[in-house]
Amino acid sequence: MMAAPIAEAEPSTRQAFLEAMAQMATSVSIVATDGPAGRDGVVVSALASVSADAPRPLLLICLHQAGRVPEKLLANGVFSVNLLGEQQRHLADRFAGRSALPREHWFAEESWTRRDTGAPVLTPALASFDCSVSQTSLVGTHFVIFGAVCAIHSRADDGPLVHAQRRYRRLHD
């Protein structure tokens, strides 16, 4: 589905929006895909639960259309969402491109497995969702990708890695 072109926001409005959104705390996740179009992954914070009551639970992610991952993910038709724990900042930095490690080694240094869809799933993630692409929509500059969840894994021995005000934060009780 192709969206109609959207007029760009005025620079001052765009900057005000970015500054205000930086105040929102979000979990940090790695979205990963593999298949005929290739393996790749990227850090995302735009992730939401859509429905637990569908035939298969649904979630959504948002990826910038100009990034290297959306084309591969959409062609492969599968992806995983891996919620990172507080001890996994190095992985967030790696998949955000803030690491000296070459991209071809990003998956080599951690424990990745494959479950139902064949997408790479990070074994030590706080939670992992193995998904098949259910629906997509291009909205402005981002693809909104809905994933039908095929397999779930979670553990509760770490706190979630959180990002707010342009840096990592810890949750406190």
PyMOL commands that set and color helices and strands:
alter all, ss='L'
color gray80, all
select helices_A, chain A and resi 11-21+69-76+86-95+103-105
alter helices_A, ss='H'
color red, helices_A
select strands_A, chain A and resi 26-27+29-33+40-44+47-51+58-64+78-83+112-114+120-122+127-139+142-154+162-164+167-169
alter strands_A, ss='S'
color yellow, strands_A
deselect
rebuild
show_as cartoon
